[in-house]
């Protein structure tokens, strides 16, 4: 790593430590510079201020903007859309349960609307839509975005709730057993997706969709 990269890493790590220790209420440029042992000028020079620093950190930490690999690669295309959605939900659970600082930022986003949270929400929405719209385009038998929205929102809410409550409707929120029950419930809910999305791979469905579109276009040209 170059000297600049080392300093940037130190600042990003200081931000994460500050969030973990004080929550977003204690995050500010003075606190970060003191913890990182750098000047304010470096934060402005390297990240264009606190807003840029927060966005840079979230690019590394957030599932949708930096860590999601669910729909990338040939391997993913060989799985069914239902399986891909379930993997996405499980990866969300893993990402949030393993990172207290990220969970705190997600809580902050829900209660405060500002320039940073607006940009985070917009970037996450764009990435998520690319994932969901690709699957939704393969069927007209279900409102896939609405169905996945409810499940994804449920995962986030229960993760946030686990900070203040041990149980929700009798389901443990702080134990592996409790989350296994919730994952099993997600799997059961996904069985309500159209049969094609549960039985055929993404590549098969997209291939069939492309073939149908080609035949339709050919007929239209003849007419």
SEMIKOL-100220 format. One record per residue (C-alpha): residue number from 1; chain; x, y, z. Coordinates in steps of 0.02 Angstrom, whole numbers. Layout:
N
pt num NUM chaine A px X py Y pz Z
...
END
This chain:
223
pt num 1 chaine A px 0 py 0 pz 0
pt num 2 chaine A px 57 py 177 pz -36
pt num 3 chaine A px 73 py 304 pz 104
pt num 4 chaine A px -91 py 384 pz 50
pt num 5 chaine A px -180 py 216 pz 47
pt num 6 chaine A px -116 py 177 pz 221
pt num 7 chaine A px -180 py 344 pz 286
pt num 8 chaine A px -349 py 321 pz 202
pt num 9 chaine A px -362 py 149 pz 281
pt num 10 chaine A px -320 py 221 pz 451
pt num 11 chaine A px -457 py 353 pz 432
pt num 12 chaine A px -586 py 226 pz 373
pt num 13 chaine A px -544 py 110 pz 518
pt num 14 chaine A px -558 py 256 pz 638
pt num 15 chaine A px -731 py 295 pz 572
pt num 16 chaine A px -787 py 115 pz 597
pt num 17 chaine A px -718 py 111 pz 774
pt num 18 chaine A px -805 py 275 pz 815
pt num 19 chaine A px -972 py 212 pz 751
pt num 20 chaine A px -955 py 51 pz 850
pt num 21 chaine A px -909 py 144 pz 1009
pt num 22 chaine A px -1028 py 292 pz 1008
pt num 23 chaine A px -1156 py 263 pz 870
pt num 24 chaine A px -1186 py 396 pz 739
pt num 25 chaine A px -1219 py 526 pz 873
pt num 26 chaine A px -1033 py 529 pz 913
pt num 27 chaine A px -970 py 533 pz 735
pt num 28 chaine A px -892 py 697 pz 679
pt num 29 chaine A px -735 py 758 pz 594
pt num 30 chaine A px -652 py 806 pz 759
pt num 31 chaine A px -682 py 634 pz 834
pt num 32 chaine A px -617 py 545 pz 679
pt num 33 chaine A px -460 py 650 pz 662
pt num 34 chaine A px -419 py 625 pz 846
pt num 35 chaine A px -444 py 437 pz 836
pt num 36 chaine A px -348 py 419 pz 672
pt num 37 chaine A px -210 py 539 pz 724
pt num 38 chaine A px -225 py 643 pz 565
pt num 39 chaine A px -270 py 821 pz 521
pt num 40 chaine A px -439 py 880 pz 460
pt num 41 chaine A px -356 py 935 pz 300
pt num 42 chaine A px -317 py 755 pz 254
pt num 43 chaine A px -499 py 703 pz 271
pt num 44 chaine A px -550 py 845 pz 156
pt num 45 chaine A px -408 py 808 pz 35
pt num 46 chaine A px -436 py 620 pz 26
pt num 47 chaine A px -625 py 608 pz 50
pt num 48 chaine A px -692 py 784 pz 19
pt num 49 chaine A px -753 py 796 pz 199
pt num 50 chaine A px -860 py 689 pz 315
pt num 51 chaine A px -996 py 657 pz 186
pt num 52 chaine A px -869 py 585 pz 66
pt num 53 chaine A px -788 py 484 pz 205
pt num 54 chaine A px -955 py 406 pz 253
pt num 55 chaine A px -994 py 362 pz 72
pt num 56 chaine A px -821 py 285 pz 47
pt num 57 chaine A px -841 py 178 pz 203
pt num 58 chaine A px -1015 py 121 pz 150
pt num 59 chaine A px -952 py 72 pz -22
pt num 60 chaine A px -842 py -54 pz 67
pt num 61 chaine A px -967 py -113 pz 196
pt num 62 chaine A px -1141 py -109 pz 122
pt num 63 chaine A px -1207 py -269 pz 44
pt num 64 chaine A px -1286 py -193 pz -110
pt num 65 chaine A px -1152 py -68 pz -154
pt num 66 chaine A px -996 py -171 pz -125
pt num 67 chaine A px -1023 py -350 pz -72
pt num 68 chaine A px -1165 py -430 pz -168
pt num 69 chaine A px -1107 py -568 pz -286
pt num 70 chaine A px -1274 py -657 pz -296
pt num 71 chaine A px -1308 py -622 pz -480
pt num 72 chaine A px -1130 py -615 pz -544
pt num 73 chaine A px -1042 py -753 pz -638
pt num 74 chaine A px -1093 py -909 pz -732
pt num 75 chaine A px -1124 py -1007 pz -573
pt num 76 chaine A px -1265 py -890 pz -520
pt num 77 chaine A px -1350 py -908 pz -689
pt num 78 chaine A px -1364 py -1096 pz -661
pt num 79 chaine A px -1470 py -1071 pz -505
pt num 80 chaine A px -1656 py -1038 pz -498
pt num 81 chaine A px -1716 py -860 pz -466
pt num 82 chaine A px -1801 py -920 pz -306
pt num 83 chaine A px -1635 py -990 pz -244
pt num 84 chaine A px -1546 py -829 pz -289
pt num 85 chaine A px -1670 py -725 pz -191
pt num 86 chaine A px -1651 py -840 pz -41
pt num 87 chaine A px -1461 py -825 pz -53
pt num 88 chaine A px -1477 py -636 pz -61
pt num 89 chaine A px -1584 py -634 pz 97
pt num 90 chaine A px -1463 py -749 pz 187
pt num 91 chaine A px -1314 py -641 pz 135
pt num 92 chaine A px -1405 py -488 pz 202
pt num 93 chaine A px -1427 py -576 pz 370
pt num 94 chaine A px -1243 py -625 pz 373
pt num 95 chaine A px -1183 py -452 pz 323
pt num 96 chaine A px -1284 py -363 pz 456
pt num 97 chaine A px -1255 py -489 pz 596
pt num 98 chaine A px -1067 py -483 pz 570
pt num 99 chaine A px -1051 py -293 pz 570
pt num 100 chaine A px -1115 py -189 pz 715
pt num 101 chaine A px -1056 py -28 pz 635
pt num 102 chaine A px -1151 py -62 pz 474
pt num 103 chaine A px -1307 py -103 pz 573
pt num 104 chaine A px -1291 py 62 pz 666
pt num 105 chaine A px -1278 py 158 pz 501
pt num 106 chaine A px -1431 py 69 pz 433
pt num 107 chaine A px -1525 py 121 pz 591
pt num 108 chaine A px -1465 py 301 pz 566
pt num 109 chaine A px -1528 py 300 pz 386
pt num 110 chaine A px -1704 py 255 pz 446
pt num 111 chaine A px -1718 py 398 pz 570
pt num 112 chaine A px -1625 py 539 pz 483
pt num 113 chaine A px -1637 py 605 pz 305
pt num 114 chaine A px -1486 py 703 pz 248
pt num 115 chaine A px -1369 py 715 pz 99
pt num 116 chaine A px -1270 py 561 pz 147
pt num 117 chaine A px -1417 py 448 pz 189
pt num 118 chaine A px -1506 py 504 pz 30
pt num 119 chaine A px -1356 py 455 pz -76
pt num 120 chaine A px -1339 py 289 pz 15
pt num 121 chaine A px -1522 py 249 pz -12
pt num 122 chaine A px -1516 py 297 pz -195
pt num 123 chaine A px -1362 py 191 pz -229
pt num 124 chaine A px -1434 py 42 pz -136
pt num 125 chaine A px -1600 py 57 pz -227
pt num 126 chaine A px -1512 py 60 pz -395
pt num 127 chaine A px -1410 py -96 pz -357
pt num 128 chaine A px -1559 py -189 pz -284
pt num 129 chaine A px -1669 py -145 pz -432
pt num 130 chaine A px -1542 py -218 pz -552
pt num 131 chaine A px -1555 py -381 pz -456
pt num 132 chaine A px -1744 py -386 pz -433
pt num 133 chaine A px -1794 py -317 pz -603
pt num 134 chaine A px -1692 py -451 pz -690
pt num 135 chaine A px -1795 py -583 pz -601
pt num 136 chaine A px -1961 py -490 pz -613
pt num 137 chaine A px -1942 py -477 pz -802
pt num 138 chaine A px -1957 py -666 pz -814
pt num 139 chaine A px -2136 py -678 pz -751
pt num 140 chaine A px -2302 py -587 pz -755
pt num 141 chaine A px -2381 py -705 pz -629
pt num 142 chaine A px -2318 py -621 pz -472
pt num 143 chaine A px -2265 py -449 pz -409
pt num 144 chaine A px -2086 py -501 pz -371
pt num 145 chaine A px -2025 py -328 pz -314
pt num 146 chaine A px -2167 py -314 pz -187
pt num 147 chaine A px -2141 py -491 pz -121
pt num 148 chaine A px -1954 py -471 pz -101
pt num 149 chaine A px -1976 py -297 pz -25
pt num 150 chaine A px -2078 py -370 pz 118
pt num 151 chaine A px -1952 py -507 pz 152
pt num 152 chaine A px -1801 py -392 pz 139
pt num 153 chaine A px -1881 py -260 pz 249
pt num 154 chaine A px -1924 py -396 pz 375
pt num 155 chaine A px -1743 py -452 pz 384
pt num 156 chaine A px -1683 py -273 pz 412
pt num 157 chaine A px -1815 py -235 pz 543
pt num 158 chaine A px -1783 py -393 pz 643
pt num 159 chaine A px -1595 py -363 pz 636
pt num 160 chaine A px -1620 py -186 pz 703
pt num 161 chaine A px -1746 py -248 pz 831
pt num 162 chaine A px -1620 py -375 pz 898
pt num 163 chaine A px -1521 py -230 pz 971
pt num 164 chaine A px -1659 py -186 pz 1093
pt num 165 chaine A px -1763 py -346 pz 1108
pt num 166 chaine A px -1715 py -528 pz 1132
pt num 167 chaine A px -1875 py -597 pz 1052
pt num 168 chaine A px -2005 py -548 pz 923
pt num 169 chaine A px -2171 py -642 pz 930
pt num 170 chaine A px -2081 py -774 pz 1031
pt num 171 chaine A px -1942 py -799 pz 903
pt num 172 chaine A px -1766 py -774 pz 976
pt num 173 chaine A px -1673 py -635 pz 886
pt num 174 chaine A px -1503 py -659 pz 965
pt num 175 chaine A px -1476 py -845 pz 939
pt num 176 chaine A px -1425 py -951 pz 790
pt num 177 chaine A px -1578 py -1059 pz 819
pt num 178 chaine A px -1694 py -910 pz 806
pt num 179 chaine A px -1619 py -852 pz 641
pt num 180 chaine A px -1626 py -1028 pz 571
pt num 181 chaine A px -1813 py -1023 pz 604
pt num 182 chaine A px -1826 py -856 pz 514
pt num 183 chaine A px -1726 py -919 pz 366
pt num 184 chaine A px -1839 py -1071 pz 356
pt num 185 chaine A px -1988 py -954 pz 354
pt num 186 chaine A px -1911 py -854 pz 211
pt num 187 chaine A px -1884 py -1015 pz 114
pt num 188 chaine A px -2067 py -1062 pz 140
pt num 189 chaine A px -2125 py -891 pz 82
pt num 190 chaine A px -2023 py -905 pz -77
pt num 191 chaine A px -2121 py -1062 pz -123
pt num 192 chaine A px -2262 py -943 pz -169
pt num 193 chaine A px -2160 py -880 pz -317
pt num 194 chaine A px -2218 py -944 pz -488
pt num 195 chaine A px -2165 py -1122 pz -526
pt num 196 chaine A px -2047 py -1072 pz -667
pt num 197 chaine A px -1945 py -963 pz -548
pt num 198 chaine A px -1926 py -1110 pz -430
pt num 199 chaine A px -1890 py -1249 pz -553
pt num 200 chaine A px -1787 py -1174 pz -694
pt num 201 chaine A px -1618 py -1089 pz -690
pt num 202 chaine A px -1595 py -906 pz -726
pt num 203 chaine A px -1503 py -945 pz -887
pt num 204 chaine A px -1641 py -1061 pz -947
pt num 205 chaine A px -1776 py -933 pz -913
pt num 206 chaine A px -1680 py -791 pz -993
pt num 207 chaine A px -1641 py -901 pz -1143
pt num 208 chaine A px -1824 py -943 pz -1164
pt num 209 chaine A px -1871 py -760 pz -1146
pt num 210 chaine A px -1745 py -710 pz -1279
pt num 211 chaine A px -1805 py -846 pz -1396
pt num 212 chaine A px -1986 py -790 pz -1375
pt num 213 chaine A px -1940 py -609 pz -1409
pt num 214 chaine A px -1843 py -660 pz -1566
pt num 215 chaine A px -1989 py -761 pz -1635
pt num 216 chaine A px -2110 py -619 pz -1596
pt num 217 chaine A px -1997 py -493 pz -1683
pt num 218 chaine A px -1985 py -607 pz -1835
pt num 219 chaine A px -2173 py -622 pz -1849
pt num 220 chaine A px -2195 py -435 pz -1835
pt num 221 chaine A px -2069 py -405 pz -1976
pt num 222 chaine A px -2162 py -527 pz -2090
pt num 223 chaine A px -2326 py -439 pz -2055
END
